[in-house]
Amino acid sequence: MASVKAAKAAKAAKTVKKSKPVKDLADDVTSAKIDNHIEEFLASGGKIQEIPLGVSGQVATSGPRHITLGKRHSG
């Protein structure tokens, strides 16, 4: 039994975990970059539309609200 535990311990010691990739700081979104994009957008004539609370962009669908799992044979 002791040799089995020693073998497992040796195998675990050989296992090397890979480190996480380092993020490139150029790809990170910062509040300064967002502010710059907003300023550029507004300077080019863009307008920001404020959407009131409770308004959704989801289009109402009128259809069946149940799931049909298979064909139903009549008769």
N, C-alpha and C positions, 0 to 999 in steps of 0.2 A: 504494500500500500504506500509506503513512504516513497518508493521509486516512482510510482505513478504520479504522486503529488509533485515530486521534484521535476518530472518530465513536463507536467502541465505548467509549472512555474517557469521552467526554462523556455517553453514555447511562448508564454505570455511575455517574457522579457524580450524575446526576439521581435514581437509584434510592435511595429512602429506606426503610430498614428500620424497621418498627414496633417499639417497645419492648414488653417484656413487661408485662402488666397488673400493677399493684401489688396485692399481697394485703392484704386487710383484716385487721388484727391481731385483730379480734373473732372471726374465723372460725378462727384458728389454735388448734390443740390444744396445750396446754402441760401439763407435768407437774403444775403447781399446779391446773389445771382438772380434771385426771383425779383428783387427790387429793381435791378438793372433791366430785366426783361420787361417789367411793367412800364418803366420809364420810356424804354425804346418803343413799346407798343403805343403808348399815349402820344409820344412825340411824332409818330408816323401817322397820327390821325385816328387811331383806334379809340373806341369808347368802351367803358366797362359798364355792363348792365347789372344792376343789383336785383336779385331774385328775392321776392318776399318769402318769409318763412311759411312753410306748409305747402308751397307750390312744388309739384312734381313734374318731371318731364316724361313720366310714364303715360303712354296712351292707353285709355280704357278699352278693353276688349270685351265685346259682347259675344259670348259663345259658351259652350258647355264648360262647366267648372269641375268635371269629373274625368277620371282616367278610364279609357276603354282598353281592357287588357286583351281582348280577343274578339273574333267575329261571333256574332250571335245569330244563330240560324232560326228563322221563323218557320214554324210549321212542322 
